[in-house]
Amino acid sequence: MRPLGAFWLAALLALPIFALAVLPPFGQRMVTLVGIYALMGLGYQLVFGQLGALNLAQGALFGVGAYAAALAAPTLGVLALPVAILAAALPAALAAGPVLRLQSHYFALATLALASIVNLVAVHAEGLTGGANGISGFALALPRGPVLLATVWICVIAGVLIYVQLFRGRLGNEARLLREAPLVAATLGIDGGRWRLGAFVLGGALAGLAGAFSAAVSGVVSPDVTGFSVMVLCLTFVVIGGSRHPMGAVVGALLAVCLPEMLRDFQGAWLLVYAAATLAIVRWVPGGLAELIDRLRGVRSPVPHTVTVPERPLPATGAQRLVLDTVVKRFGGVDALAGVSFSVGRGEIVGLIGANGSGKTTLLNVIGGLDRADGGAITLDDMHLEHLPPHAIARKGLGRTFQTLMLEGDTRSADLARAVSTGAAFLLLDEPAAGATDRERGQLVSLLHRLRDAGRGVVIVDHDIELLTRACDRLVCLDRGKVIAIGRPDEVRAAPQVRASFLGLAEAAA
């Protein structure tokens, strides 16, 4: 993520200053609402924008903050604002356990269920929420007018600056990996669950603060504030403004507040105009209006950080030996792996060969935790890996590359560099030479030898038997999930069963 820049910083400061210096009370109220929606949208960007997860509970958490402020204000006054933050963060944290284990549309449905529960409580818990009549008579205890406007925008400006600082460096790269290639992220030791928990709770906290400010503006809190329409509005203006741009929520909130006023003469037709504008932006400016403004200003999109293969890999530390003991993996009634056993020591390169479908990539997935073994043991020294999640296995000292590139614009060199840069004692390389030129294959062999000299253990899968012969200390040949040969490259290549299975020389098996 790029720095905010003087243009956007000036815009961020100019709006509240102009409102306080020039605008009448109604105009100040509009600018305050822009800031409130921007806060809610900024929180939504953490989950939806940075992690790509469709959270449908942000509007409900906004409502929780509004109710909490209304209930606490008569007693606590301005301290009702931090109470609202905690009140919205708490249900987000409680729901995080079961909800964040879900993926894709299941996550969206679970957060929608959370929003529905909040709305039902708001409607039916009349002793607490006032039911359909809501709560009123609390606003005098909360900031109002210019003080409220200034407070809201101080929070917005601080939030945007912190957002930029957080996602400029390592955290921004991790978020991109989690969003675009979660399997790669896991094999680099990035804990996606912890990330989603933090983003969900922090996003909910910002929604709660925004809801508290909204209660101060309106002076009344009713079940409508927890309704799905608030969520739709949040999702829409974040998409319009730019779901990952640091100013996306502010630009989108500005439109969400001002556009209905500008199109008031069209009466109900303004919704049609709003929908058409949203569709046009999604179709032609998927990065949002903030990104379009940057493009028109001649500001280029930030280039994702790339990692290069080090000339001298750092010496390995940690575990000394990776051992597979009768590892089994079944898919339905098919034994993809049928009792695979071998070991790899530090400073050793083992090539994994076999025909297509023999279980090579499945074996790498099982070692790295992407697939759960159905039997057997996988250990790094005395540490069992077979029941650990992928990110925990990576942190134990196991790196991984993939046969299929998962990031847009990625290269095999970058994929390999990411795995090497982790410093993992053992590396699992899945066809790193696919599509490589002769020169690139030679460079790969040289890198493998440097990794060996640095004390790294390597398991490499590739169909280029000549490359593996040059690079590897031993070869392991799989056939329909079973080890049929293991030994020095020349010994394995000469084995009749290998020539029949892998090299396609059926007469060798006779």
Secondary structure, DSSP 8 states (H G I E B T S, - for coil): ----HHHHHHHHHHHHHHHHHT--HHHHHHHHHHHHHHHHHHHHIIIIITS------HHHHHHHHHHHHHHHHHHHGGGHHHHHHHHHHHHHHHHHHHHTT--HHHHHHHHHHHHHHHHHHHHH-HHHH-GGG-EES-GGGS--HHHHHHHHHHHHHHHHHHHHHHTSSHHHHHHHHHHH-HHHHHHTT--HHHHHHHHHHHHHHHHHHHHHHHHHHHSEE-GGGGSHHHHHHHHHHHHHH-SSSTTHHHHHHHHHHHHHHHTGGGGGGHHHHHHHHHHHHHHH-TT-HHHHHHHHTT------------SS-----S--EEEEEEEEEEETTEEEEEEEEEEEETT-EEEEEESTTSSHHHHHHHHHTSS--SEEEEEETTEE-TTS-HHHHHHHHEEE--SS--STT--HHHHHHHHHHTT-SEEEEESTTTT--HHHHHHHHHHHHHHHHTT-EEEEE-S-HHHHHHH-SEEEEEETTEEEEEE-HHHHHH-HHHHHHTS--GGGG-
